[in-house]
Amino acid sequence: MDKKQETIEILKEYNQEHIIRLLNKLNKENQEKLIKQIQSIDFHQITELYNNTKKEIEFKEGKIEPVKYLDKAKLSEDQKIKFDELGEQIIRAGQYAVVTMAGGQGTRLGHQGPKGTFKLDVYGKGKYLFEILTENLKEANQKYDVTIPWYIMTSKENNAETVEFLEKHNYFGYNKNYVTIFTQSELPLVDEEGKLLIGKDFMIKEASDGNGGTYSSLRASGCLAEMKEKGIKWVFIGGVDNVLLKMADVTLLGMAKDKKVQIASKSVVKANPHEKVGVFGKMNGHPKVIEYTELPTKMAELRDRNGELKYGESHIMCNLYTIEAIEKISKEVLMYHSAHKKNSYIDESGKEIIPEEPNSYKFESFIFDAFEFFDDIAILRGKREDDFAPVKNKDGVDSPKTAKELYEKFWNK
C-alpha cells in the first residue's frame, strides 16, 4: 500500500474524512507535506484526549494534606551557610544548568511577538524580559566563576523570531556557545465533534502542548543527552516572565541536596486564601500542586496554630530537578488538560472561518503534574517582593505596572 493510501486508511479509522477530501484536492507538493504531518500524529492519543473532554473530573477531597516547607527568612545562620555552601559547590563544579520556558506570545500584554521580547519600562530606558534574565545569569556566573549552560525553549510559532531577536541583541552579552535553543512539542487542535482543524496553509492546526511538554522536549531535542555529556547534575526550570526570578539560588539548590530529594521548588505565601494560584500540597502521599479550582473553599481557609494558611504555598514556576528526575519524567506520559478556545480554521470549501465563540479544544500538560511521580519535594518559601514579579496581564494584577514597581523596589534596596 502506498503512503497516500495508508494515510487515508488511518483517517477513515479515526473518522477524519474531511481531511481525506482536502487531501484529494491538494497539489502533489502540499499532499506530501500533509501526509508527512498525518503520519507523525498519534491519533489514538488525540481520540483519548477528545473523549476526556466529555467526562466530568472527579475530585477526591479527603486525600489532600499540607506540605512541609522551610522559610528562607527564618533559616538559622548555620542552616543558611550550610545550604549556600552546598549549592555554591554544585554551580562552581559546572554541574548546574538552567532552562527558560519562552514558548509564549505576548498577546495578553498587547505585545506583538514572543513574550521574552517584551520591554518592561524600568529606569526610564526599559529592559527586555530576556535582558533581565540574562543579567541575572551573568551575575551568578561572575559570582561563582563559571558560565552556566542556558537552554531556551521556544515554540514553533515564535522560534525564528526569538532567535533573530537574541542574535540582533548579541544575547545581551551572554556567551552564545553556552546558549541552546530548542522547540516545544505540539498537539493538533480538534473541534467540538473531535475533527482536526485545518489551517490556512492546508495543514492540520497544532498548538504547543503546555509547559509540561518541557521534559519530553528536552529529551526529543537532544538537550538532555547534551546536559548529561557535560556532567550536569541539577537543572533549574523557570518561565520567561518573572522579572525577579533567581535562576541560580544557592540556598534552594543546597537545601535540595541536603534533603536528598530529586525535586525542589520555591514558593511564596498566597496573598489571601482565595488568590487564584496553584498551591503545594500532598495528594495520596505524593507532592502535588493543587489548582485553586480543585481546593475546596473550606480547605483554602484553614490555618495552622501560628495563624498561617495550611495551604498557602503558591507555585511560582521556580522548579529544580536532578538530571535523573528529568530523565524519569521525560519517559512518562503526563496528564493532559483541555482548554476550550477560539481557533480560526479553513472549511471544506477553502474559506477561512473566524469563530466568535470557543469552538475547539487545545490539549496541555502542566509542568507540576510531574511532581506526583516522586515521594517527596523540598520547598523553600521565598518572599513575593524578592522572588515573584510576573508580567502576565496588560493591566491590574501581575501586569507591567506591578512588575516594574517590584523590580525597581528590589534593586533600589
C-alpha positions as CSV (number, residue, x, y, z in Angstrom):
1,M,0.0,0.0,0.0
2,D,1.4,3.4,-0.9
3,K,1.8,6.2,1.7
4,K,-1.2,8.1,0.5
5,Q,-3.5,5.0,0.7
6,E,-2.0,4.2,4.1
7,T,-2.8,7.7,5.3
8,I,-6.4,7.5,4.0
9,E,-6.9,4.3,5.9
10,I,-5.7,6.0,9.2
11,L,-8.0,8.9,8.6
12,K,-11.0,6.6,7.9
13,E,-10.3,4.7,11.1
14,Y,-10.4,7.8,13.2
15,N,-13.4,9.5,11.4
16,Q,-11.4,12.3,9.9
17,E,-13.0,12.0,6.4
18,H,-12.9,15.8,5.9
19,I,-9.1,15.6,5.7
20,I,-9.3,12.8,3.0
21,R,-11.5,15.2,0.9
22,L,-8.9,18.0,1.4
23,L,-6.0,15.7,0.6
24,N,-7.6,14.8,-2.7
25,K,-7.9,18.5,-3.7
26,L,-4.2,19.4,-3.0
27,N,-1.4,19.5,-5.4
28,K,1.4,16.9,-5.1
29,E,3.7,19.1,-3.0
30,N,1.1,20.0,-0.5
31,Q,-0.2,16.4,-0.4
32,E,3.2,15.2,0.5
33,K,3.6,17.8,3.3
34,L,0.2,16.9,4.8
35,I,0.8,13.1,4.5
36,K,4.1,13.6,6.4
37,Q,2.3,15.5,9.1
38,I,-0.5,13.0,9.4
39,Q,2.0,10.1,9.7
40,S,3.6,11.9,12.8
41,I,0.3,12.3,14.7
42,D,-0.7,9.8,17.4
43,F,-4.4,9.6,16.5
44,H,-5.1,7.2,19.4
45,Q,-3.9,9.7,21.9
46,I,-5.9,12.6,20.3
47,T,-9.0,10.5,20.4
48,E,-8.5,9.7,24.0
49,L,-7.9,13.3,24.9
50,Y,-11.0,14.4,23.0
51,N,-13.1,11.7,24.7
52,N,-11.8,13.0,28.1
53,T,-13.4,16.4,27.4
54,K,-16.8,14.8,27.7
55,K,-16.0,13.4,31.2
56,E,-16.6,15.1,34.5
57,I,-13.5,15.5,36.5
58,E,-13.8,13.6,39.8
59,F,-12.3,15.3,42.8
60,K,-11.5,13.2,45.9
61,E,-11.2,15.7,48.7
62,G,-10.2,13.5,51.6
63,K,-6.7,12.7,50.5
64,I,-5.1,16.2,50.4
65,E,-2.7,17.2,53.1
66,P,-0.4,20.2,53.6
67,V,3.2,20.0,52.6
68,K,6.3,20.8,54.7
69,Y,8.5,23.8,53.7
70,L,11.4,25.9,55.0
71,D,11.1,29.6,55.2
72,K,14.2,31.2,53.7
73,A,13.8,34.3,56.0
74,K,13.6,32.1,59.1
75,L,16.6,29.8,58.5
76,S,19.2,29.8,61.2
77,E,22.6,31.3,60.2
78,D,24.1,27.8,60.3
79,Q,21.4,26.3,58.1
80,K,21.7,29.2,55.6
81,I,25.6,28.9,55.4
82,K,25.4,25.1,55.0
83,F,22.8,25.3,52.2
84,D,24.6,28.1,50.4
85,E,27.9,26.3,50.5
86,L,26.4,23.1,49.2
87,G,24.7,25.0,46.4
88,E,27.7,27.0,45.5
89,Q,29.9,23.9,45.2
90,I,27.5,22.4,42.6
91,I,27.4,25.6,40.5
92,R,31.2,26.1,40.7
93,A,31.8,22.5,39.6
94,G,29.8,23.2,36.4
95,Q,27.1,20.7,37.4
96,Y,24.2,23.2,37.0
97,A,22.1,24.2,34.0
98,V,19.1,26.5,33.5
99,V,16.1,26.1,31.3
100,T,13.8,29.0,30.4
101,M,10.3,28.3,29.0
102,A,9.8,31.0,26.4
103,G,7.3,29.5,24.0
104,G,4.5,32.1,24.6
105,Q,3.5,35.1,22.6
106,G,2.9,38.5,24.4
107,T,-0.7,38.6,23.2
108,R,-2.3,39.1,26.6
109,L,0.1,42.1,27.1
110,G,-1.0,43.6,23.8
111,H,2.6,42.9,22.6
112,Q,3.3,41.7,19.1
113,G,6.0,39.0,19.2
114,P,7.5,36.4,21.7
115,K,6.9,37.3,25.3
116,G,10.6,37.4,26.1
117,T,10.9,40.3,23.6
118,F,8.5,42.5,25.7
119,K,10.2,45.6,27.0
120,L,9.5,46.5,30.7
121,D,9.6,50.2,31.4
122,V,12.2,50.2,34.2
123,Y,14.6,53.0,35.0
124,G,13.3,55.2,32.1
125,K,15.1,53.3,29.3
126,G,13.4,49.9,29.8
127,K,14.7,46.4,29.7
128,Y,13.5,43.4,27.7
129,L,12.4,40.3,29.7
130,F,15.2,38.3,28.0
131,E,17.7,41.0,29.0
132,I,16.6,40.9,32.7
133,L,17.0,37.1,32.8
134,T,20.5,37.4,31.1
135,E,21.6,39.9,33.7
136,N,20.5,37.5,36.5
137,L,22.6,34.7,35.0
138,K,25.6,36.8,34.2
139,E,25.7,38.0,37.9
140,A,25.7,34.3,39.0
141,N,28.5,33.5,36.5
142,Q,30.6,36.3,37.9
143,K,30.0,35.4,41.5
144,Y,30.7,31.7,41.0
145,D,33.4,32.0,38.3
146,V,31.6,29.8,35.8
147,T,29.4,30.0,32.7
148,I,26.1,28.3,33.3
149,P,24.7,26.5,30.3
150,W,21.4,28.1,29.3
151,Y,18.6,26.3,27.4
152,I,15.8,28.3,26.0
153,M,12.6,26.5,25.0
154,T,10.6,28.3,22.2
155,S,7.5,27.2,20.3
156,K,7.3,26.6,16.5
157,E,5.3,29.8,16.4
158,N,7.9,32.0,17.9
159,N,11.2,30.2,17.4
160,A,12.5,32.1,14.3
161,E,11.6,35.5,15.9
162,T,13.2,34.6,19.2
163,V,16.5,33.5,17.6
164,E,16.6,36.6,15.4
165,F,15.9,38.9,18.4
166,L,18.7,37.3,20.5
167,E,21.2,37.4,17.6
168,K,20.3,41.0,17.0
169,H,21.0,41.9,20.7
170,N,24.1,39.7,20.8
171,Y,22.4,37.5,23.5
172,F,22.8,40.6,25.8
173,G,26.4,39.8,26.3
174,Y,25.9,36.1,27.3
175,N,28.4,33.7,25.7
176,K,26.3,32.2,22.9
177,N,28.3,29.0,22.9
178,Y,26.5,28.3,26.2
179,V,23.0,29.0,24.9
180,T,21.0,26.3,23.3
181,I,17.5,27.0,21.8
182,F,15.1,24.1,21.3
183,T,11.4,24.0,20.4
184,Q,8.4,22.7,22.4
185,S,6.3,19.8,21.1
186,E,2.8,20.4,19.7
187,L,-0.5,18.6,19.5
188,P,-3.3,19.0,17.0
189,L,-6.4,21.1,17.7
190,V,-9.8,19.4,17.5
191,D,-13.3,20.9,17.1
192,E,-16.2,20.1,19.4
193,E,-17.0,17.0,17.3
194,G,-13.5,15.7,17.6
195,K,-12.5,16.7,14.0
196,L,-9.0,18.0,13.4
197,L,-8.8,21.7,12.4
198,I,-7.2,22.7,9.1
199,G,-5.1,25.9,8.9
200,K,-4.7,28.4,6.1
201,D,-1.6,26.5,5.0
202,F,-3.8,23.4,4.4
203,M,-2.0,21.6,7.2
204,I,-3.6,20.3,10.4
205,K,-3.5,23.1,13.0
206,E,-1.3,22.4,16.0
207,A,-0.5,24.3,19.2
208,S,2.1,23.9,21.9
209,D,1.2,21.1,24.4
210,G,1.7,23.2,27.6
211,N,4.7,23.7,29.9
212,G,4.5,20.0,30.9
213,G,5.9,19.3,27.4
214,T,9.3,20.8,28.6
215,Y,10.5,17.4,29.8
216,S,9.8,15.4,26.7
217,S,11.0,18.3,24.5
218,L,14.3,18.4,26.4
219,R,14.7,14.7,25.6
220,A,13.5,14.8,21.9
221,S,15.7,17.8,21.1
222,G,18.9,16.1,22.4
223,C,19.3,18.7,25.1
224,L,19.0,16.1,27.9
225,A,21.7,14.0,26.4
226,E,23.9,17.0,25.9
227,M,23.4,18.0,29.6
228,K,24.5,14.5,30.7
229,E,27.5,14.7,28.5
230,K,28.5,18.0,30.1
231,G,28.2,16.4,33.6
232,I,25.2,18.4,34.6
233,K,23.7,17.1,37.9
234,W,21.0,19.7,38.6
235,V,18.6,21.6,36.3
236,F,16.5,24.6,37.1
237,I,13.4,25.3,35.0
238,G,11.6,28.7,35.1
239,G,9.4,30.9,33.0
240,V,10.5,33.9,30.9
241,D,8.0,36.4,32.5
242,N,9.1,36.7,36.2
243,V,11.4,39.6,36.4
244,L,12.5,38.7,40.0
245,L,13.3,35.1,39.2
246,K,16.5,33.9,40.8
247,M,17.8,31.2,38.3
248,A,20.8,30.3,40.4
249,D,19.6,30.4,44.0
250,V,22.3,28.5,46.0
251,T,20.0,28.3,49.1
252,L,17.4,26.4,47.1
253,L,20.0,24.2,45.5
254,G,21.8,23.4,48.7
255,M,18.6,22.6,50.6
256,A,17.6,20.1,47.8
257,K,21.0,18.5,48.0
258,D,20.9,18.4,51.9
259,K,17.4,16.9,51.9
260,K,18.4,14.3,49.3
261,V,15.4,15.0,47.2
262,Q,15.1,14.8,43.4
263,I,12.8,17.8,43.0
264,A,12.6,21.1,44.8
265,S,10.7,24.3,44.4
266,K,10.4,27.9,45.7
267,S,7.1,29.2,46.9
268,V,5.6,32.5,48.1
269,V,2.7,32.8,50.5
270,K,-0.7,33.3,49.0
271,A,-1.8,36.9,49.2
272,N,-5.1,35.7,50.6
273,P,-7.0,32.4,51.0
274,H,-8.8,32.9,47.7
275,E,-6.0,34.1,45.5
276,K,-6.2,32.3,42.1
277,V,-3.0,30.3,42.3
278,G,-2.0,26.7,42.5
279,V,-0.7,25.7,45.9
280,F,1.6,22.9,47.1
281,G,0.2,20.0,49.0
282,K,0.4,16.3,49.1
283,M,-2.2,14.1,47.5
284,N,-2.3,10.4,48.1
285,G,1.1,10.7,49.7
286,H,2.8,12.4,46.7
287,P,3.7,16.1,46.2
288,K,1.2,17.9,44.0
289,V,0.2,21.4,43.0
290,I,-3.5,21.8,43.7
291,E,-5.2,24.2,41.4
292,Y,-7.3,26.9,43.0
293,T,-10.3,25.4,41.2
294,E,-9.7,22.0,42.9
295,L,-9.2,23.3,46.5
296,P,-12.5,23.4,48.4
297,T,-13.1,26.8,50.0
298,K,-13.1,25.4,53.5
299,M,-9.7,23.9,53.0
300,A,-8.3,27.1,51.4
301,E,-9.2,29.0,54.5
302,L,-7.7,26.5,57.1
303,R,-4.9,28.0,59.3
304,D,-2.4,26.3,61.5
305,R,-1.5,27.1,65.1
306,N,0.6,30.1,64.1
307,G,-2.3,31.5,62.1
308,E,-0.5,30.6,58.8
309,L,-2.6,29.2,55.9
310,K,-2.3,25.4,55.8
311,Y,-2.4,25.5,52.0
312,G,-0.6,28.8,51.5
313,E,2.5,27.9,49.5
314,S,1.9,29.1,45.9
315,H,3.7,27.5,43.0
316,I,5.7,30.3,41.2
317,M,7.3,28.3,38.4
318,C,10.6,28.2,40.1
319,N,11.5,24.5,39.9
320,L,14.7,22.5,40.4
321,Y,15.4,18.8,39.4
322,T,18.2,16.3,39.5
323,I,19.1,15.2,36.0
324,E,17.8,11.8,36.9
325,A,14.4,13.3,37.7
326,I,14.1,15.0,34.3
327,E,15.1,11.7,32.6
328,K,12.5,9.8,34.5
329,I,9.7,12.3,33.8
330,S,10.6,12.6,30.1
331,K,9.7,9.0,29.6
332,E,6.3,9.3,31.4
333,V,3.0,10.4,29.9
334,L,1.7,13.4,31.9
335,M,-1.9,14.1,32.3
336,Y,-3.4,16.4,29.7
337,H,-5.9,19.2,30.5
338,S,-8.2,20.5,27.8
339,A,-8.8,24.2,27.2
340,H,-11.9,25.3,25.2
341,K,-10.6,28.1,22.9
342,K,-11.4,30.1,19.8
343,N,-9.5,29.0,16.8
344,S,-9.9,30.0,13.2
345,Y,-9.8,27.3,10.5
346,I,-10.4,26.5,6.9
347,D,-13.8,24.9,6.0
348,E,-14.2,22.3,3.2
349,S,-14.7,24.9,0.5
350,G,-11.4,26.5,1.5
351,K,-13.0,29.5,3.2
352,E,-11.4,30.8,6.5
353,I,-13.8,30.7,9.4
354,I,-13.1,33.1,12.3
355,P,-15.3,32.0,15.3
356,E,-16.8,34.4,17.8
357,E,-17.2,31.7,20.5
358,P,-14.9,29.0,21.6
359,N,-15.1,26.2,19.0
360,S,-12.2,23.8,19.7
361,Y,-10.0,22.1,22.2
362,K,-6.3,22.6,22.9
363,F,-4.6,20.0,25.0
364,E,-1.9,20.9,27.5
365,S,0.1,19.2,30.2
366,F,1.3,21.2,33.2
367,I,4.9,21.1,34.5
368,F,3.8,20.5,38.1
369,D,1.8,17.4,37.2
370,A,5.2,15.6,37.1
371,F,5.7,16.1,40.9
372,E,3.4,13.2,41.5
373,F,6.0,10.8,40.2
374,F,8.1,11.4,43.4
375,D,7.6,10.7,47.1
376,D,8.9,14.0,48.3
377,I,9.7,17.6,47.3
378,A,11.7,20.2,49.2
379,I,10.1,23.6,49.3
380,L,11.8,26.9,50.1
381,R,9.5,29.7,50.9
382,G,10.7,33.0,49.5
383,K,9.2,36.5,49.6
384,R,6.9,37.9,47.0
385,E,8.8,41.2,47.0
386,D,12.1,39.4,46.4
387,D,11.1,36.5,44.2
388,F,7.9,37.0,42.3
389,A,7.0,39.8,39.8
390,P,5.4,38.2,36.8
391,V,4.3,40.0,33.7
392,K,1.1,38.3,32.6
393,N,-1.7,40.7,32.1
394,K,-2.0,44.1,30.3
395,D,-3.4,45.8,33.4
396,G,-4.1,45.2,37.1
397,V,-2.6,42.3,39.0
398,D,0.7,40.7,37.6
399,S,0.9,43.5,34.9
400,P,3.9,45.5,33.6
401,K,3.0,48.2,36.1
402,T,3.2,45.9,39.2
403,A,6.3,44.1,37.9
404,K,8.0,47.5,37.3
405,E,7.3,48.6,40.9
406,L,8.5,45.3,42.4
407,Y,11.6,45.2,40.2
408,E,12.7,48.8,40.9
409,K,11.9,48.5,44.6
410,F,14.0,45.3,44.8
411,W,17.1,46.7,43.1
412,N,16.8,50.1,44.9
413,K,17.3,48.1,48.1
